């Protein structure tokens, strides 16, 4: 059956199961609003359960995990979390998710807006459901894979839209864990180098000021490689320059034996050019993490391929 996550650690490990993040307003809700949103969250969960497991013929099921701040970091839970901890917790959950479903109330919610922007920035498919009669034009105009619908309190329409969204984006959601693992592998070498240089830096405040970043933002970002994707390219370039890290060095290449082995493995396994290029990037990242790694054999590349595409 579909897995529903409880309280997760601040930096969850990349799960093998696809994950869907269900966002909703949490602050300054009247009692009736809270009850109404609670019912909508339950309806979304039930719909996800039905679409991914319940109404599938034979063994064609695709269980997903669900995370919702409504049941985890809501202010009425009195969990003792600080605002900074809530921010980091929900950011980590977004980065560990493969789709976002937003239940937007009639009133504005800063948190929901931020979660929507996070999801758009990392390319998650987004379903934005407004309980009002119209959706903000700015939300509709977001340059992302976003579907914005005004349900106007119609539970049947909500169920219909969630069902259509899941079926439309099924393949992308199912492929999410592999894509997240691939991203971590690509970003890990740079994140490790930045963390090492940052730990040794004597003037962290000065570095942060010159990069136009907060010290806490730098430290929060370097704590998890996937968070580097949330920084602007300019911020990453500036931070690397301040810490003495050169991007795109000639060293970031495969050795000649590894390149030969990759070409031979590609011919033997009939890999597409797209797959070969992705494996090449994974090989560069893997050797940066472990300089002793030998990718000079066909078996080594087949092993790396099996790690990147375990179902292949």
N, C-alpha and C positions, 0 to 999 in steps of 0.2 A: 504494500500500500504506500501511498505518498507519505514522505517523511516530513514532519513538522518540527522545525528546530526550536529548541528552547534557548536559554541564554548561552551565547557563544563566547569564546575567549576574545580578547580585544583584537588579536591578529589570527583569525582562523586559518588552518592549513587549507590549501586548495582541495576541496572535496571532489570525489569522483562522480557524485550525483549532481546533475544540473540543479540550479537554484533560481528561485524567483523571489524578488524583493517586493513586498506589498506595502506601499507608503500611504500615509493618511495624516491629516492634522492631529495634533496631540495637545497643544497648549490652549488654554482659555476656552475649553469646551464646556458648554452648559450640559447638565445631566442628560437631557434629551438628545443632544447632539452626540454625546459619548455612546449612548445606547444605540442610536441609529448607525453610527460608524461601526460599532461592534458587530451589529447584524450584517453590515455590508462586508466587513472583513471575513466573517464566517461564510457568507455566501460565495465570496471569491475563492476561499479555501475549498469549499465543497465543489465548486465548478472545476477548479484545477484537478481535484481528486477524480472527478467523473471523466474529464477529458483525457487525462494522462493514464488512468488505470481502469476506471469503472466501466466505460462503454466500449472498450476495445475488444475486437474479436480475436479469439485464439490467444496467442502469447504476445501480441503486438501492444505491449505496454511500455511506457517510458516514465517511470516514477521521477518526481522532482522533490526537492526540499523547498520549504517555504520559510522565509523570514519576514516578520512584520514588527516594526517598532511598537505598534499598538499593544502587543503582548509582551514586549521586552523592555523598552526604555521610556514608556509613558510616564509622565510626571506623577500621576496618582498612584503608581506602584511603590513609591517611597523606597527606591532601591539603594539610595545613598550615593549614586553616581554623580560626579561633578559634571558641569556643562562640557568641559574638555573631554571627559571620558565618554559622554554620550556622543559627541562629535566623532571621536576616533572609532568608537564601536560601530556606529552606523556607516561610516566611511569604509571600514574594513568589510562590512557586510555587503555593501554595494559592489566593492571590488571583487568580492567572491561570488557575485551573482551573475546570471546570464540573461535576465530580463527584468523590467520594472513595470509594475502595475500600480498606478496612482489612483487613490480614491480622494478626489478633491472636494472639499466642502464648499458651501456658498461663500464663506469668508476666506480671506487670503491666509496662506500658511507659509511662513518663511522657510520652515524646515522642508516642506514638500517641494518648494521651489529649488532649494539647494540640492535635494536628492535627485530631482529631475535633471538639473544641470550636470551633476556628477555622472549620471547614467548617459546623458547625451555625449559628454566629453569622451567617455570610453567606448562608445558605440553600441550600447545595449538597445535592443528593441524596447519601446516604451508604449504602454497603453495608458492614456490619461483620461480618466472618467470623471466628469464633473457632475455634481448633484444639482447644479443650477441649470438654467435653461440655455446657457451659452458658455463657450469656452474662451478664455483670454486669447486675443489675436496673437500676442507674443508667444504663448505656448504653442498655438497652431503653427506659427512661423518658425519654430525652432528647427535649425538644420540638422535633423536627426531622423532615425527610423521611428517616428512618433505617430501614433494614431490618437487624435484628440476627439472625444465624443461627449456631448452633453446628454446625460441620462435623465436629468430632471426628476430624480427620485423613482424612476421606473426600474424595479428589480429584474423584470424579465429582460429589459434592454441591456442591463448590466451583465446578466448571465450570457446573453447572446454575444455581446462584444468580447467578453473574456474568452468564450469558446472560440470565436473566430480568430482572435489574436493568437491563442495557443496553437491552433492548427496552422495558421499562416507561418508562424516563426518556429515551428517544431524543430526542424533540422538545425537551425542556428542555436536554439536553446540546448539541444542535445549535444551539440559540438562545443558548447561553452567550456566545460572543464578542460578539454584539450587545448583550446585557445588560451585559456588563462594560464595553464601550465607552460605553454609555449612562450607566452609573454614574460612570465617569471624567469624562465631560462635565458631569454634575451637580455633582460634588464639586470639580472643578478650580478654579472661582472662589474658593470658600471656602479651599481648600488654599493657593492662591497668596496670598490676603490674609493668612492666618495665617503663612505662611513669611516674607512681607515684614516683618510686625510682629515676628516672632520674631527675625529677623536684626538688627533695629534695637533690640531690647530690651537694656537695660543690666543688669538683674537677673534673668537666666534661672533661676538656682537658686531665687530667691525665688518666682518665678512658678510653677515646677514644684512647690515645696513647698505653696504655697497651693492648687494644683489637685490635690494628692495624687497627682502623677505624677512619674516619673523624667525627668530631663533627656534621657537617651538615648532614652526612649520617645517623647517629644515630637519629637525630631529624626528618629527613625526613621519616625514616622507622617507627618510633613510632607514627607518625601522622596518619597512616592508617594501621590497623591490617594486611591486605593482604600483605603488603610490607615485613612483617617478613619472608614470604616464599622466598624472594629474597636473604636474607642473608645466608651465609654458616652455617652449623650446628655448626662448630667451633666458628664462630663469635657470634652466639646466646648463646652458652654455656659460652663463655668468658664474654659476657656482663652480663649474669645472675649472674655469679660468682662475678664480680666486684660490682654489685648492690645488692648483698646479697640475691638473689632469688634462691631457690633450685628447680630444675626441677624434676618432677615425684615424688612428695611427697605423702605419704599415704593418705593425705587429699583429693587428687584428685580421689576420688572414690564415688560411689553412696552409700547412706545409705541403711541399710538392708530393711526398708519398701519400698524404691524406687525400689530396686532390685527385691523384691517380686512382686511389682505391674507391673514392666516391664515384668517379666516372664509370669504373668497371662494375661497381655494385648497381649503378643506375641501369646500365645495359643489361646486366643479368636479371635484375628484378623488374625491368621495364617500367621504371619510375618516370613520371612526367617531368618536364622541365621545371614546372612550378614546385613539385615536391622536392626535386633536387636542390633548388635554390633555398627552400625552407630548411632542408636538412643541412645545407652548407652553413646557414646562419646558426643553427643549433650546434653544429660542430665547432664553430668559432667560439660560441658562448661556453660550451662544455670544456674546451681546452683552456679557455681563460680561467675557468674555475679550478681546473685540475691540469696543470702543465704536463703532468706525467701521463695523461691519457693518450693512448696510442690509437689513432684513427687511420692507420696505414694498412688496414686489412678490410676485406669485404665483410667479414663477420662483424667487425666493429661498427660498420655503417648499418648493417642489417639490425644489429642490437639497438642502435640509437633510433632507427626508424620504428622499431617495435615499441620503444619507450614513448616516442612522440605520438604515434598512432597505434595505441594498444589494441584497437579493435580491427585493425587492417589485416 
